């Protein structure tokens, strides 16, 4: 089931009011009409409930989701997932990441995954929010390298297929993102998010310069709204 389908289903359940008032934990997934999903959560969810953010657009930032809910009594958890995720993929993740600034809420969400055979990483909300972009960014950097390598092989008269096949046997490299291809929208989006947050020009800027990116929208990083309060020291 796609994340958007889950969001629509959640909207229909929460709109009844009674189900929302009984809920202790609610997962918020991606949706085209974000306000249509947030409104019943804001209106019906009981005080002290836990809202789990899957970090799918338009709520890539849990702090932005918190601002949209306008409910200071709710505990928000970052539990990043792919924006398009089947039920099987949802139940068999490579790892479960739970970002929480409130231990009790994090423990409650952790207990939901007791039957899932996957390592669990407990961290803070901001670190968990960064993870999807770090994953996509790594894939984008690797894809960009192999795109450049393909051009180099073509210029030198080298068989790129043989080179890639040999590289794939190196366990540090593997086979993903080794075929020449444009960056996916998710990869481009993540590189742009990471580049915007980077203090100095570097590899992320170079990868970003190699492609085009969508114009800024409501999901674009905006200071503390995106990353939450930044403390020094």
Backbone torsions as a table, in degrees:
resi	resn	phi	psi	omega
1	UNK	NA	130.0	-179.4
2	UNK	-68.4	153.9	-179.3
3	UNK	-59.3	-37.6	-179.6
4	UNK	-65.1	-36.5	176.9
5	UNK	-62.7	-39.4	177.0
6	UNK	-63.3	-39.0	-179.8
7	UNK	-64.9	-43.2	179.1
8	UNK	-63.9	-42.6	177.6
9	UNK	-60.2	-44.7	178.7
10	UNK	-61.6	-36.7	178.9
11	UNK	-62.5	-44.3	-178.9
12	UNK	-65.3	-39.1	-179.9
13	UNK	-68.6	-46.5	-175.9
14	UNK	-68.9	-26.9	-177.1
15	UNK	-64.9	-21.8	178.7
16	UNK	-69.3	-20.3	177.1
17	UNK	85.2	-55.7	-175.9
18	UNK	-63.0	-43.0	178.9
19	UNK	-63.0	-40.6	-179.7
20	UNK	-65.8	-39.1	-178.8
21	UNK	-67.3	-25.2	178.7
22	UNK	-87.0	-18.7	-173.5
23	UNK	-70.0	136.6	174.8
24	UNK	-96.7	-32.8	-179.1
25	UNK	-134.3	131.7	179.2
26	UNK	-127.4	129.2	175.2
27	UNK	-91.1	130.0	176.5
28	UNK	-109.0	118.9	-178.2
29	UNK	-110.2	-179.8	-178.1
30	UNK	-68.1	153.1	178.3
31	UNK	-163.0	152.0	178.1
32	UNK	-70.4	-40.7	-179.0
33	UNK	-103.3	87.5	-175.4
34	UNK	-62.0	-41.5	-177.2
35	UNK	-65.2	-33.0	179.2
36	UNK	-63.4	-29.2	178.3
37	UNK	-85.2	-39.3	-176.7
38	UNK	-70.7	-33.7	-174.8
39	UNK	-56.4	-50.8	179.4
40	UNK	-67.3	-31.7	176.7
41	UNK	-63.7	-47.1	-179.3
42	UNK	-62.7	-38.2	-173.0
43	UNK	-81.9	-39.6	-168.3
44	UNK	-106.8	-24.3	-172.2
45	UNK	-64.0	136.7	-174.8
46	UNK	-73.3	155.0	179.6
47	UNK	-58.6	139.0	177.7
48	UNK	84.0	0.1	179.3
49	UNK	-67.6	161.8	-179.5
50	UNK	-105.7	128.2	176.8
51	UNK	-109.1	121.4	-177.5
52	UNK	-102.5	119.6	-178.7
53	UNK	-93.9	122.0	178.4
54	UNK	-82.0	0.3	175.7
55	UNK	61.8	30.8	175.2
56	UNK	-98.4	147.3	179.9
57	UNK	-52.4	140.3	8.0
58	UNK	-92.1	13.8	-176.1
59	UNK	-113.3	57.2	176.1
60	UNK	-64.7	-28.5	179.5
61	UNK	-104.8	123.5	178.2
62	UNK	-66.9	-31.0	177.4
63	UNK	-67.5	-35.1	176.0
64	UNK	-68.1	-37.8	176.6
65	UNK	-63.4	-42.4	178.2
66	UNK	-59.0	-42.8	179.3
67	UNK	-64.2	-37.2	180.0
68	UNK	-70.2	-32.1	-179.8
69	UNK	-73.6	-33.9	-179.8
70	UNK	55.1	40.8	177.9
71	UNK	-131.2	99.1	-178.2
72	UNK	-71.5	-11.3	-177.5
73	UNK	-88.0	-4.0	-178.3
74	UNK	-95.0	142.0	175.7
75	UNK	-93.4	125.1	-178.5
76	UNK	-105.0	135.3	-179.8
77	UNK	-120.2	138.9	173.4
78	UNK	-98.4	121.0	-178.8
79	UNK	-136.3	73.6	-169.8
80	UNK	-60.7	137.9	177.5
81	UNK	-137.5	166.8	174.4
82	UNK	-68.6	146.0	-178.4
83	UNK	-65.7	-31.6	174.5
84	UNK	-117.1	110.8	-171.0
85	UNK	-142.6	122.4	178.1
86	UNK	-74.4	166.4	178.0
87	UNK	-59.9	-40.8	179.7
88	UNK	-62.6	-42.8	178.8
89	UNK	-66.6	-35.6	179.5
90	UNK	-63.1	-36.3	-176.2
91	UNK	-89.6	-8.9	-179.8
92	UNK	-130.3	59.9	-178.9
93	UNK	-74.2	157.8	173.7
94	UNK	-66.3	-35.3	177.8
95	UNK	-159.2	156.0	176.3
96	UNK	-110.1	121.0	179.6
97	UNK	-109.2	125.7	-179.5
98	UNK	-123.3	110.7	178.5
99	UNK	-102.5	121.0	-176.2
100	UNK	-144.0	139.5	172.4
101	UNK	-99.6	0.0	178.0
102	UNK	-129.1	114.3	-172.9
103	UNK	-59.1	-42.5	-177.2
104	UNK	-61.3	-41.8	179.2
105	UNK	-66.7	-40.3	177.2
106	UNK	-62.9	-39.5	178.3
107	UNK	-63.7	-39.1	-179.1
108	UNK	-63.9	-42.6	178.8
109	UNK	-70.1	-39.2	178.0
110	UNK	-56.5	-39.7	-177.9
111	UNK	-64.0	-25.6	179.2
112	UNK	-67.9	-22.5	-176.0
113	UNK	-100.4	13.8	-176.9
114	UNK	-60.2	-29.6	-179.8
115	UNK	-91.3	3.4	-178.2
116	UNK	-95.9	125.0	-178.5
117	UNK	-84.7	77.4	179.3
118	UNK	-153.0	147.5	176.9
119	UNK	-64.4	145.8	180.0
120	UNK	-113.1	128.4	177.4
121	UNK	-110.6	117.6	177.1
122	UNK	-98.5	130.2	-178.8
123	UNK	-153.3	-170.1	178.1
124	UNK	-88.6	168.6	-174.9
125	UNK	-61.5	-46.2	-175.2
126	UNK	-63.8	-39.9	179.2
127	UNK	-65.8	-40.6	179.1
128	UNK	-65.8	-39.2	178.5
129	UNK	-61.5	-32.6	-178.4
130	UNK	-72.4	-27.2	-170.7
131	UNK	-54.3	-49.5	-178.7
132	UNK	-57.7	-36.6	180.0
133	UNK	-73.5	-32.9	176.0
134	UNK	-66.0	-41.6	178.9
135	UNK	-64.4	-50.6	179.7
136	UNK	-64.6	-35.8	179.4
137	UNK	-65.2	-42.3	176.8
138	UNK	-60.3	-43.8	179.3
139	UNK	-64.1	-38.0	-179.6
140	UNK	-66.8	-41.5	178.3
141	UNK	-62.7	-44.1	179.5
142	UNK	-64.7	-44.2	179.6
143	UNK	-62.3	-41.3	179.9
144	UNK	-63.3	-39.4	178.3
145	UNK	-61.9	-46.3	-177.9
146	UNK	-70.8	-27.8	173.2
147	UNK	-64.4	-44.2	177.9
148	UNK	-67.1	-38.1	179.5
149	UNK	-62.8	-38.7	178.9
150	UNK	-62.9	-41.2	178.2
151	UNK	-65.8	-40.0	178.8
152	UNK	-63.2	-44.7	179.7
153	UNK	-62.1	-39.4	179.4
154	UNK	-63.6	-40.9	-178.3
155	UNK	-69.6	-33.3	-177.7
156	UNK	-92.1	-3.4	-178.1
157	UNK	73.6	30.1	-178.3
158	UNK	-98.2	144.9	179.6
159	UNK	-78.6	102.0	-177.5
160	UNK	-62.4	-33.2	-179.4
161	UNK	-61.6	-43.8	179.2
162	UNK	-66.7	-39.8	-179.8
163	UNK	-63.1	-47.6	-178.9
164	UNK	-65.1	-40.1	179.7
165	UNK	-61.8	-43.5	179.6
166	UNK	-65.0	-41.8	179.4
167	UNK	-64.0	-32.4	-175.8
168	UNK	-64.8	-21.2	179.2
169	UNK	-78.7	-12.0	175.3
170	UNK	-79.4	117.8	-174.8
171	UNK	-63.3	-18.6	177.4
172	UNK	-75.8	-16.0	-174.0
173	UNK	-111.4	-51.9	179.1
174	UNK	71.4	-159.8	-173.9
175	UNK	-113.9	-11.0	-177.2
176	UNK	-72.3	142.5	175.2
177	UNK	59.1	32.0	180.0
178	UNK	-105.5	-10.6	177.1
179	UNK	-89.6	133.4	179.3
180	UNK	-54.4	126.8	-177.8
181	UNK	-165.4	152.2	175.1
182	UNK	-67.4	154.9	176.7
183	UNK	-64.9	143.6	178.1
184	UNK	-73.2	160.7	176.5
185	UNK	-55.7	-39.2	179.9
186	UNK	-65.8	-39.3	178.3
187	UNK	-66.3	-43.2	179.6
188	UNK	-63.6	-41.9	-179.9
189	UNK	-61.6	-45.2	-177.4
190	UNK	-67.5	-40.1	177.7
191	UNK	-61.6	-39.4	179.3
192	UNK	-66.2	-41.7	178.3
193	UNK	-62.6	-46.2	-179.0
194	UNK	-66.9	-40.4	179.9
195	UNK	-63.6	-40.5	-179.2
196	UNK	-63.4	-29.6	-178.1
197	UNK	-89.6	-14.8	-176.5
198	UNK	-70.4	138.8	-178.1
199	UNK	-77.1	-35.9	-175.9
200	UNK	-126.7	148.0	174.6
201	UNK	-59.9	142.1	-179.8
202	UNK	-166.9	-147.0	-176.3
203	UNK	-60.0	-41.1	-178.8
204	UNK	-61.6	-38.8	178.4
205	UNK	-66.6	-37.6	179.9
206	UNK	-66.2	-42.4	178.3
207	UNK	-65.6	-40.5	179.3
208	UNK	-63.4	-38.6	-178.3
209	UNK	-67.6	-19.4	-178.0
210	UNK	-81.9	-7.8	-178.2
211	UNK	-139.9	-179.3	176.5
212	UNK	-109.9	153.3	-173.7
213	UNK	-130.9	154.4	179.8
214	UNK	-65.1	152.6	177.7
215	UNK	-64.6	156.7	179.8
216	UNK	-62.0	143.0	178.1
217	UNK	-139.5	-164.3	-175.8
218	UNK	-64.7	-18.7	-178.1
219	UNK	-90.2	-5.7	-175.3
220	UNK	-65.0	147.5	-178.7
221	UNK	-63.3	130.7	179.8
222	UNK	-133.7	87.5	174.3
223	UNK	48.7	-131.7	-174.3
224	UNK	-69.3	-20.9	178.5
225	UNK	-64.3	-34.8	-178.6
226	UNK	-79.5	-55.8	-171.7
227	UNK	-95.4	-6.3	-176.9
228	UNK	81.6	179.6	-177.0
229	UNK	-62.8	133.5	179.5
230	UNK	-103.0	123.9	179.3
231	UNK	-105.6	147.7	179.8
232	UNK	-105.0	157.6	176.6
233	UNK	88.6	NA	NA
